[in-house]
Amino acid sequence: MHHIVCLERQSVDTDFRSPDFAHVWVDYPSTMPDEVYPRLVEATIAVSNKVQLRGDMLARLPQLQMIAVSATGTDHIDLDVCRNRGIVVSNIRGYAVHTVPEHVLMLMLALRRQLLAYRADVAAGCWQRSPVFCLSGHAVNDLHGATLGLVGRGALGQGVARLAEAFGMRVIWGERRDASEPRPGYVDFETLLHQADVISLHCPLTAQTRGMIGAMELRAMKREAILINASRGGLVDEAALATALREGIIAGAGFDVLSVEPPRADNPLLAPDILALPNFILTPHVAWSSQSAMATLASQLIDNIEAFVAGTPRNQLA
């Protein structure tokens, strides 16, 4: 009988159906690092979202046969060790192809059209005191005709491209930063930085992509450009971004992720003066979490577990 342990049940706010094989299922709302071993010591299948499962921990769990990831990203799991130990790792794919692109477009629209700045003006009574019917003072820019630079051409990047093109944006795809020359259909990374009015990141966090946007890259962007990150916080040097926002090096940023989650109070992007800026929007990693997307995720998670138990693993990364 399989022993299934879900380490972060609170991270997926929807019901899971019961797998169609004999099993014991144990839920934990959340799990701290020192709780991982005692909770997984008898598990044959672990359900994990962001809890770190590294080599030293995996070596202590000889009964573990599968890690069912309740997300797409797997940078919290040592995949090489899993392969060597015969632990199957399956992730969730394609469930957020509508919800994440919609969130990204929301951030673009809010920033380009100065939503927060004008909302604050109305709350402060500025419109009420206006001598004319409208209130100006913050430059509004259309998405139509603007250039969107996308880094990452997977399902989410392509979903954002489709919505952006419907708004009349010109879409360019950025090549990897360390590539010797761009592939057909891509521009080199430096060209993307120079040309894009909006840059949106949709790539995994790896050794090659960590810190891909730092002080030098921010200074290479247009001063009127905005940066969107609904992928992984570690892709951007957060201290450099905070400086860029304070100094007006770029026009704004919309983020749904931070490098450590839940974030620490000393994160540069949580500084009171940064959070008070009308050209910075930070949401708490919710781009993925529409009700329909979570229902799809939950169904696919159980599909992955059932396929593994049936001897035909799917969505397998290790």
C-alpha positions as a Markdown table, in Angstrom:
| # | Residue | x | y | z |
|---|---|---|---|---|
| 1 | Met | 0.0 | 0.0 | 0.0 |
| 2 | His | 1.4 | 3.4 | -0.9 |
| 3 | His | 1.9 | 6.0 | 1.8 |
| 4 | Ile | 1.3 | 9.5 | 0.3 |
| 5 | Val | 2.4 | 12.6 | 2.2 |
| 6 | Cys | 1.3 | 16.1 | 1.0 |
| 7 | Leu | 3.8 | 18.5 | 2.6 |
| 8 | Glu | 2.1 | 21.8 | 1.6 |
| 9 | Arg | -1.7 | 21.2 | 1.3 |
| 10 | Gln | -2.4 | 24.9 | 2.1 |
| 11 | Ser | -0.7 | 26.0 | -1.1 |
| 12 | Val | -3.4 | 24.5 | -3.4 |
| 13 | Asp | -6.8 | 25.9 | -2.4 |
| 14 | Thr | -9.0 | 23.2 | -4.0 |
| 15 | Asp | -10.0 | 19.6 | -3.4 |
| 16 | Phe | -8.0 | 16.6 | -4.6 |
| 17 | Arg | -9.9 | 13.5 | -5.6 |
| 18 | Ser | -8.8 | 10.2 | -4.0 |
| 19 | Pro | -6.4 | 8.2 | -6.1 |
| 20 | Asp | -7.9 | 4.9 | -7.4 |
| 21 | Phe | -5.5 | 2.5 | -5.7 |
| 22 | Ala | -5.0 | 1.4 | -2.1 |
| 23 | His | -3.2 | 4.1 | -0.2 |
| 24 | Val | -2.9 | 6.1 | 2.9 |
| 25 | Trp | -2.9 | 9.9 | 2.4 |
| 26 | Val | -1.6 | 12.4 | 5.0 |
| 27 | Asp | -1.9 | 16.1 | 4.6 |
| 28 | Tyr | 0.2 | 18.8 | 6.3 |
| 29 | Pro | -0.9 | 22.5 | 5.8 |
| 30 | Ser | 2.8 | 23.5 | 5.5 |
| 31 | Thr | 6.2 | 22.0 | 6.4 |
| 32 | Met | 9.3 | 23.6 | 7.8 |
| 33 | Pro | 12.8 | 22.2 | 6.9 |
| 34 | Asp | 13.3 | 20.3 | 10.2 |
| 35 | Glu | 9.9 | 18.6 | 9.7 |
| 36 | Val | 10.6 | 17.1 | 6.2 |
| 37 | Tyr | 12.4 | 14.0 | 7.4 |
| 38 | Pro | 10.0 | 12.8 | 10.1 |
| 39 | Arg | 7.0 | 13.5 | 7.8 |
| 40 | Leu | 8.5 | 11.6 | 4.8 |
| 41 | Val | 10.4 | 8.8 | 6.5 |
| 42 | Glu | 7.6 | 6.3 | 5.8 |
| 43 | Ala | 6.4 | 7.9 | 2.6 |
| 44 | Thr | 6.5 | 6.2 | -0.8 |
| 45 | Ile | 5.1 | 9.2 | -2.6 |
| 46 | Ala | 5.7 | 12.9 | -1.6 |
| 47 | Val | 3.5 | 15.7 | -2.8 |
| 48 | Ser | 5.6 | 18.9 | -2.8 |
| 49 | Asn | 5.3 | 22.4 | -4.1 |
| 50 | Lys | 8.2 | 24.5 | -2.8 |
| 51 | Val | 9.7 | 22.5 | 0.1 |
| 52 | Gln | 13.4 | 21.8 | -0.5 |
| 53 | Leu | 14.2 | 18.2 | -1.3 |
| 54 | Arg | 17.9 | 18.0 | -1.8 |
| 55 | Gly | 20.4 | 15.2 | -2.0 |
| 56 | Asp | 21.2 | 14.9 | 1.7 |
| 57 | Met | 17.5 | 14.6 | 2.6 |
| 58 | Leu | 16.7 | 12.3 | -0.3 |
| 59 | Ala | 19.5 | 9.9 | 0.8 |
| 60 | Arg | 17.7 | 9.5 | 4.2 |
| 61 | Leu | 14.4 | 8.5 | 2.5 |
| 62 | Pro | 15.0 | 5.0 | 1.1 |
| 63 | Gln | 11.3 | 4.2 | 0.8 |
| 64 | Leu | 10.5 | 7.3 | -1.3 |
| 65 | Gln | 9.6 | 6.3 | -4.9 |
| 66 | Met | 8.0 | 9.4 | -6.3 |
| 67 | Ile | 7.8 | 13.1 | -5.9 |
| 68 | Ala | 4.6 | 14.5 | -7.3 |
| 69 | Val | 5.2 | 18.3 | -7.7 |
| 70 | Ser | 2.1 | 20.4 | -7.3 |
| 71 | Ala | 3.5 | 23.0 | -9.6 |
| 72 | Thr | 5.5 | 23.4 | -12.8 |
| 73 | Gly | 8.9 | 24.6 | -11.4 |
| 74 | Thr | 11.2 | 22.0 | -9.8 |
| 75 | Asp | 14.2 | 24.1 | -8.8 |
| 76 | His | 13.6 | 23.1 | -5.2 |
| 77 | Ile | 14.3 | 19.4 | -6.0 |
| 78 | Asp | 17.7 | 17.8 | -6.7 |
| 79 | Leu | 16.7 | 16.1 | -10.0 |
| 80 | Asp | 20.1 | 14.5 | -10.5 |
| 81 | Val | 20.0 | 12.7 | -7.2 |
| 82 | Cys | 16.4 | 11.6 | -7.9 |
| 83 | Arg | 17.6 | 10.1 | -11.2 |
| 84 | Asn | 20.5 | 8.3 | -9.5 |
| 85 | Arg | 18.2 | 6.9 | -6.8 |
| 86 | Gly | 15.4 | 5.9 | -9.1 |
| 87 | Ile | 12.9 | 8.4 | -7.6 |
| 88 | Val | 10.4 | 9.5 | -10.2 |
| 89 | Val | 9.6 | 13.2 | -10.3 |
| 90 | Ser | 6.5 | 14.4 | -12.2 |
| 91 | Asn | 5.4 | 18.0 | -12.5 |
| 92 | Ile | 2.2 | 19.9 | -13.6 |
| 93 | Arg | 2.1 | 21.2 | -17.1 |
| 94 | Gly | -0.1 | 23.5 | -19.0 |
| 95 | Tyr | -2.5 | 24.3 | -16.2 |
| 96 | Ala | -1.7 | 28.0 | -16.0 |
| 97 | Val | -1.8 | 28.9 | -19.7 |
| 98 | His | -4.6 | 31.3 | -19.3 |
| 99 | Thr | -4.3 | 32.6 | -15.7 |
| 100 | Val | -0.6 | 33.6 | -15.8 |
| 101 | Pro | -0.8 | 35.5 | -19.1 |
| 102 | Glu | -3.9 | 37.3 | -17.9 |
| 103 | His | -2.1 | 38.4 | -14.7 |
| 104 | Val | 0.9 | 39.5 | -16.8 |
| 105 | Leu | -1.4 | 41.6 | -19.1 |
| 106 | Met | -3.0 | 43.1 | -16.0 |
| 107 | Leu | 0.3 | 44.2 | -14.7 |
| 108 | Met | 1.3 | 45.7 | -18.1 |
| 109 | Leu | -1.9 | 47.6 | -18.4 |
| 110 | Ala | -1.9 | 48.9 | -14.8 |
| 111 | Leu | 1.7 | 50.2 | -15.2 |
| 112 | Arg | 1.4 | 51.6 | -18.7 |
| 113 | Arg | -1.8 | 53.3 | -17.9 |
| 114 | Gln | -0.7 | 54.7 | -14.5 |
| 115 | Leu | -3.6 | 52.9 | -12.7 |
| 116 | Leu | -2.1 | 53.2 | -9.2 |
| 117 | Ala | -1.0 | 56.8 | -9.6 |
| 118 | Tyr | -4.5 | 58.0 | -10.8 |
| 119 | Arg | -6.3 | 55.9 | -8.2 |
| 120 | Ala | -4.2 | 57.6 | -5.5 |
| 121 | Asp | -4.9 | 61.0 | -7.0 |
| 122 | Val | -8.7 | 60.4 | -6.8 |
| 123 | Ala | -8.4 | 59.1 | -3.2 |
| 124 | Ala | -6.5 | 62.3 | -2.4 |
| 125 | Gly | -9.2 | 64.5 | -3.9 |
| 126 | Cys | -7.2 | 65.8 | -6.8 |
| 127 | Trp | -9.8 | 65.1 | -9.4 |
| 128 | Gln | -12.5 | 66.7 | -7.3 |
| 129 | Arg | -10.5 | 69.9 | -7.3 |
| 130 | Ser | -9.7 | 69.8 | -11.0 |
| 131 | Pro | -10.8 | 72.9 | -13.0 |
| 132 | Val | -11.6 | 70.7 | -16.0 |
| 133 | Phe | -13.4 | 67.4 | -16.6 |
| 134 | Cys | -10.3 | 65.2 | -16.5 |
| 135 | Leu | -7.2 | 64.9 | -14.4 |
| 136 | Ser | -3.8 | 64.6 | -16.0 |
| 137 | Gly | -0.3 | 64.6 | -14.6 |
| 138 | His | 0.9 | 61.0 | -15.3 |
| 139 | Ala | 1.9 | 60.0 | -18.7 |
| 140 | Val | -0.4 | 57.2 | -20.1 |
| 141 | Asn | 1.0 | 54.8 | -22.7 |
| 142 | Asp | -0.9 | 52.3 | -24.8 |
| 143 | Leu | 0.1 | 48.7 | -25.2 |
| 144 | His | -0.9 | 49.0 | -28.9 |
| 145 | Gly | 2.2 | 49.7 | -30.9 |
| 146 | Ala | 4.6 | 49.0 | -28.1 |
| 147 | Thr | 7.3 | 46.3 | -28.3 |
| 148 | Leu | 7.1 | 43.4 | -25.9 |
| 149 | Gly | 10.3 | 41.5 | -25.2 |
| 150 | Leu | 9.7 | 37.9 | -24.0 |
| 151 | Val | 12.3 | 35.7 | -22.3 |
| 152 | Gly | 11.1 | 32.1 | -22.4 |
| 153 | Arg | 9.1 | 30.6 | -25.2 |
| 154 | Gly | 7.2 | 27.9 | -23.3 |
| 155 | Ala | 3.4 | 27.7 | -22.9 |
| 156 | Leu | 3.2 | 30.7 | -20.6 |
| 157 | Gly | 5.4 | 32.9 | -22.8 |
| 158 | Gln | 3.4 | 32.0 | -25.8 |
| 159 | Gly | 0.2 | 32.7 | -23.9 |
| 160 | Val | 1.4 | 36.2 | -23.1 |
| 161 | Ala | 2.4 | 36.7 | -26.7 |
| 162 | Arg | -1.0 | 35.8 | -28.0 |
| 163 | Leu | -2.7 | 38.3 | -25.7 |
| 164 | Ala | -0.1 | 41.0 | -26.4 |
| 165 | Glu | -0.6 | 40.6 | -30.1 |
| 166 | Ala | -4.3 | 40.9 | -29.7 |
| 167 | Phe | -3.6 | 44.3 | -28.1 |
| 168 | Gly | -1.5 | 45.3 | -31.1 |
| 169 | Met | 1.9 | 44.9 | -29.5 |
| 170 | Arg | 5.0 | 43.9 | -31.5 |
| 171 | Val | 6.5 | 40.8 | -29.9 |
| 172 | Ile | 10.2 | 39.9 | -29.9 |
| 173 | Trp | 11.7 | 36.8 | -28.4 |
| 174 | Gly | 15.0 | 37.1 | -26.5 |
| 175 | Glu | 17.8 | 34.6 | -27.0 |
| 176 | Arg | 19.6 | 33.1 | -23.9 |
| 177 | Arg | 22.0 | 35.6 | -22.4 |
| 178 | Asp | 25.1 | 33.4 | -23.0 |
| 179 | Ala | 24.2 | 32.3 | -26.6 |
| 180 | Ser | 26.8 | 32.9 | -29.2 |
| 181 | Glu | 24.2 | 33.9 | -31.8 |
| 182 | Pro | 20.4 | 34.1 | -31.8 |
| 183 | Arg | 18.3 | 31.2 | -33.2 |
| 184 | Pro | 15.9 | 31.9 | -36.1 |
| 185 | Gly | 13.0 | 33.9 | -34.7 |
| 186 | Tyr | 15.0 | 35.3 | -31.8 |
| 187 | Val | 16.9 | 38.5 | -31.1 |
| 188 | Asp | 20.1 | 38.5 | -29.0 |
| 189 | Phe | 19.6 | 39.3 | -25.4 |
| 190 | Glu | 21.2 | 42.8 | -25.7 |
| 191 | Thr | 18.9 | 43.8 | -28.5 |
| 192 | Leu | 15.9 | 42.7 | -26.4 |
| 193 | Leu | 17.0 | 45.0 | -23.6 |
| 194 | His | 17.5 | 47.9 | -25.9 |
| 195 | Gln | 14.3 | 47.6 | -28.0 |
| 196 | Ala | 11.6 | 46.4 | -25.6 |
| 197 | Asp | 9.1 | 48.8 | -24.1 |
| 198 | Val | 7.9 | 45.9 | -21.8 |
| 199 | Ile | 10.1 | 42.9 | -20.8 |
| 200 | Ser | 8.4 | 39.9 | -19.4 |
| 201 | Leu | 10.2 | 36.9 | -18.0 |
| 202 | His | 8.9 | 33.3 | -18.4 |
| 203 | Cys | 11.9 | 31.0 | -18.0 |
| 204 | Pro | 12.9 | 28.6 | -15.3 |
| 205 | Leu | 15.4 | 29.4 | -12.6 |
| 206 | Thr | 18.7 | 27.7 | -13.3 |
| 207 | Ala | 22.4 | 28.4 | -12.7 |
| 208 | Gln | 22.4 | 30.1 | -16.1 |
| 209 | Thr | 19.3 | 32.3 | -15.6 |
| 210 | Arg | 19.8 | 33.3 | -11.9 |
| 211 | Gly | 20.3 | 37.0 | -11.7 |
| 212 | Met | 19.9 | 37.4 | -15.5 |
| 213 | Ile | 18.5 | 40.9 | -14.9 |
| 214 | Gly | 20.9 | 43.0 | -12.8 |
| 215 | Ala | 22.1 | 46.6 | -12.6 |
| 216 | Met | 23.8 | 46.5 | -16.0 |
| 217 | Glu | 20.8 | 45.0 | -17.8 |
| 218 | Leu | 18.4 | 47.5 | -16.1 |
| 219 | Arg | 20.6 | 50.4 | -17.3 |
| 220 | Ala | 20.5 | 48.9 | -20.8 |
| 221 | Met | 16.7 | 49.1 | -20.9 |
| 222 | Lys | 14.8 | 52.1 | -22.1 |
| 223 | Arg | 14.1 | 54.6 | -19.4 |
| 224 | Glu | 10.4 | 54.3 | -20.2 |
| 225 | Ala | 10.4 | 50.5 | -20.2 |
| 226 | Ile | 8.7 | 48.3 | -17.6 |
| 227 | Leu | 9.8 | 44.9 | -16.3 |
| 228 | Ile | 7.4 | 42.1 | -15.5 |
| 229 | Asn | 8.3 | 38.9 | -13.6 |
| 230 | Ala | 5.7 | 36.2 | -13.0 |
| 231 | Ser | 8.2 | 33.4 | -13.2 |
| 232 | Arg | 10.9 | 33.1 | -10.5 |
| 233 | Gly | 12.1 | 35.9 | -8.2 |
| 234 | Gly | 15.8 | 34.8 | -8.5 |
| 235 | Leu | 15.9 | 35.8 | -12.2 |
| 236 | Val | 16.2 | 39.4 | -11.1 |
| 237 | Asp | 18.7 | 41.1 | -8.8 |
| 238 | Glu | 16.2 | 42.6 | -6.4 |
| 239 | Ala | 18.5 | 45.2 | -4.8 |
| 240 | Ala | 19.5 | 46.4 | -8.3 |
| 241 | Leu | 15.8 | 46.7 | -9.2 |
| 242 | Ala | 15.0 | 48.7 | -6.1 |
| 243 | Thr | 17.8 | 51.1 | -7.0 |
| 244 | Ala | 16.5 | 51.3 | -10.5 |
| 245 | Leu | 13.0 | 52.2 | -9.3 |
| 246 | Arg | 14.3 | 54.8 | -6.9 |
| 247 | Glu | 16.5 | 56.4 | -9.5 |
| 248 | Gly | 14.1 | 56.3 | -12.4 |
| 249 | Ile | 16.4 | 54.1 | -14.4 |
| 250 | Ile | 13.3 | 52.2 | -15.7 |
| 251 | Ala | 9.7 | 53.4 | -15.7 |
| 252 | Gly | 8.3 | 50.6 | -13.5 |
| 253 | Ala | 8.0 | 47.0 | -12.6 |
| 254 | Gly | 5.3 | 44.4 | -11.9 |
| 255 | Phe | 6.3 | 41.3 | -9.9 |
| 256 | Asp | 4.4 | 38.3 | -8.7 |
| 257 | Val | 7.4 | 36.5 | -7.3 |
| 258 | Leu | 10.4 | 37.1 | -5.0 |
| 259 | Ser | 13.6 | 35.3 | -4.5 |
| 260 | Val | 12.6 | 33.9 | -1.1 |
| 261 | Glu | 8.9 | 33.0 | -0.5 |
| 262 | Pro | 7.3 | 33.7 | 1.8 |
| 263 | Pro | 9.5 | 36.8 | 1.7 |
| 264 | Arg | 11.7 | 38.1 | 4.5 |
| 265 | Ala | 11.1 | 41.6 | 5.8 |
| 266 | Asp | 14.5 | 42.8 | 4.6 |
| 267 | Asn | 13.8 | 42.0 | 0.9 |
| 268 | Pro | 14.8 | 45.2 | -1.0 |
| 269 | Leu | 11.5 | 45.2 | -2.8 |
| 270 | Leu | 9.6 | 45.2 | 0.4 |
| 271 | Ala | 11.1 | 48.5 | 1.6 |
| 272 | Pro | 8.3 | 50.9 | 2.5 |
| 273 | Asp | 9.4 | 53.5 | -0.1 |
| 274 | Ile | 9.4 | 50.9 | -2.8 |
| 275 | Leu | 6.0 | 49.5 | -1.9 |
| 276 | Ala | 4.7 | 53.1 | -1.9 |
| 277 | Leu | 5.7 | 53.7 | -5.5 |
| 278 | Pro | 2.8 | 54.0 | -8.0 |
| 279 | Asn | 5.0 | 52.4 | -10.6 |
| 280 | Phe | 5.8 | 49.2 | -8.7 |
| 281 | Ile | 3.2 | 46.5 | -8.3 |
| 282 | Leu | 4.0 | 43.4 | -6.2 |
| 283 | Thr | 1.4 | 40.5 | -5.9 |
| 284 | Pro | 2.0 | 37.5 | -3.6 |
| 285 | His | 2.7 | 34.7 | -6.1 |
| 286 | Val | -1.0 | 34.5 | -7.2 |
| 287 | Ala | -0.7 | 34.7 | -11.0 |
| 288 | Trp | -1.2 | 30.9 | -11.2 |
| 289 | Ser | -4.0 | 30.6 | -8.8 |
| 290 | Ser | -7.4 | 31.1 | -10.6 |
| 291 | Gln | -10.0 | 28.7 | -9.4 |
| 292 | Ser | -10.1 | 26.9 | -12.8 |
| 293 | Ala | -6.3 | 26.6 | -12.9 |
| 294 | Met | -6.1 | 25.1 | -9.4 |
| 295 | Ala | -8.8 | 22.6 | -10.3 |
| 296 | Thr | -6.8 | 21.6 | -13.4 |
| 297 | Leu | -3.7 | 21.4 | -11.3 |
| 298 | Ala | -5.3 | 19.1 | -8.7 |
| 299 | Ser | -6.7 | 16.8 | -11.3 |
| 300 | Gln | -3.4 | 16.5 | -13.1 |
| 301 | Leu | -1.5 | 15.9 | -9.9 |
| 302 | Ile | -3.7 | 12.8 | -9.2 |
| 303 | Asp | -3.3 | 11.7 | -12.8 |
| 304 | Asn | 0.4 | 11.8 | -12.4 |
| 305 | Ile | 0.3 | 9.8 | -9.2 |
| 306 | Glu | -2.0 | 7.2 | -10.7 |
| 307 | Ala | 0.1 | 6.9 | -13.8 |
| 308 | Phe | 3.2 | 6.3 | -11.7 |
| 309 | Val | 1.5 | 3.6 | -9.7 |
| 310 | Ala | 0.3 | 2.0 | -12.9 |
| 311 | Gly | 3.9 | 1.8 | -14.2 |
| 312 | Thr | 3.5 | 4.5 | -16.9 |
| 313 | Pro | 4.9 | 7.7 | -15.4 |
| 314 | Arg | 3.8 | 10.9 | -17.1 |
| 315 | Asn | 5.2 | 14.5 | -17.0 |
| 316 | Gln | 8.4 | 12.9 | -15.8 |
| 317 | Leu | 11.5 | 15.0 | -15.2 |
| 318 | Ala | 13.5 | 12.3 | -13.3 |
